[in-house]
Amino acid sequence: MSFAIALEDPAKPEIIALLEDGERYGASLYPAESNHFLSIDELRADNVRFAVARDADGVAVATGALALNESWAELKRMWVVPTVRGRGLSKALLIELEDRAREAGVTWLRLETGIANHEALGLYERTGFVRIGPFGDYRPDPLSVFMEKRLD
């Protein structure tokens, strides 16, 4: 199955539905205070690059965002619909976002995910992310895992 990844407006109804699916999944695993989703308005900010993966029929099947913060950026809203998982799409989306971060002059890519999100943790560890302490506005949370990767 082939996919196309491009930057898009997260306010499209089809995209909002994907984001809501990701939020429901997060809510099934963690309490509200341990979910750190950017809103649609935040995803549309000038410092955010929002990517969407579409299948061969043009259906949106994955999202990911990059929030730029000068020398570092945070990976946000990574979500792949369950029916297309296991085909390398999340890795392709991550590579696209890393490339966008490099283009913006970012040195470090950081993220927060949950301890029960084993698929995501595996992806990030396989692609060179290492665990760190809380960064930015995050506070310690026993349900959170903080990671970073140097972009060279």
N, C-alpha and C positions, 0 to 999 in steps of 0.2 A: 504494500500500500504506500502510495506517495503522499507527501505532505508539502505544503508551501507555508513558510513562516514570513510574516510581514508585520510592521508596526501598524496598529489600528487604533481607532477611537473606542475606548472601553464602554462608552455609553450606548452602544448599539444593543437593541433588545436581545439578540442572540448571544451576545457576549455577557450581558448582565445575567442571563440565565446560567451560563457557565460559572460565573463568579459566585452566584448564589448556591450552586451545587457544591462548590469548594467550601463555602461558608457552612453549609449544612454538615458536610463531612467533618470540618473542624469542630463544630459544635457537638458532634456525636462523640468526639474524643476528649474534649477539654472544656472546662468552664469558661464562661465569657471573658473573664479577666486574663485568661491565658491565650486568647486568640487576638492576633494583632493585624487585622485586615485593613488595608487602605480603602477608603471609600471611593466611589466613582469620581467624585470631584478631585480627590487627592491623586487618583490615577491619571487624571487629565492635566495635572500641573506641568509647567514647563520643564521641570527637572526630572520628569518620569518618562521612560520609554516603555510603552506597553505593546507587547508582541502577542500575536495570535497565530496559531497553527491551524490550517484548514486541510481537509482531506481532498482527494481528487474530485469530489463532487462540490467542493467549495463550502462544506459544512465546518464550522468552527469546532475544533475538538480539544484545544489546549490553549492555555494562557500563561503568561509570565510577564513580570514587570521589573524594571530596573529604576530604582530611586537614586539619582545622582546626588552626592554630597561632597563636592570638591574632589579630594584625592581618593575617596572611597565611594562605593555605591552599595545599596542593599537590594538583594533579590527579594521580590515580593510576588504574591498571588500566582505562584506556580500551581497549575492544575491541569491534569490530563484526564479526560473522561475515561472511565474504567474499561469501556469496550475497545479502546485502542492502546491500552497499556501493554508494555512488554515488546514494543516494536522500535525502541530507540528514540521515540519522539521527545521525551523529556530531556534526554541528553542533547538532541539536536536543538531544542529550544534553549537550553542552558548555554550551548556554544554560541548561538545567535546573540544572546544577551551579553555574554562575555565579550564578544566582538564589539558590540555597541558600547560597552563600558570602556574598552581599550580606545575606541575612536574618540571618546569623551575625555581621555587622559586619566582615567581612573587607575590607581595602583592596586587597590584592594577591593575585592568583592566579598560582602558579608551577608549573612542571613540568620534568621531565627526560624526554627521549626520545632515541632513537638517531639517528645520522647517516644510517643507511640507511632510516629509516622516512619515506620521502618523502611518502606520503599524509598522515601525521600532521603533519609539518612544514608542509605546504601549508595544512592546515586551521588550524593555530595561527597561522600568519602572516596568513592571510586574515581571521582573527577578532581581530586586534589584538595578538597576543603579539609581544614583541621578545626578541631573544637577550640573555642576561646571562651572568655567570660562575656558578660553582657556588654553591649556597646550602645552608643547613641543614647536614646531615652529609655532603653530597656533596664529593668531591674532584675535581680536574681529571681528565678522562678523554677521550682523543681520539675515543672512540666516542660520547660524549654531547653533546647539545645542551640547554642550560638556557635557559628562557624565562620571561617574566612578562608580566602584563597588569594594569594598574590598573583596578580596578572602581569606577566613579563612579556 
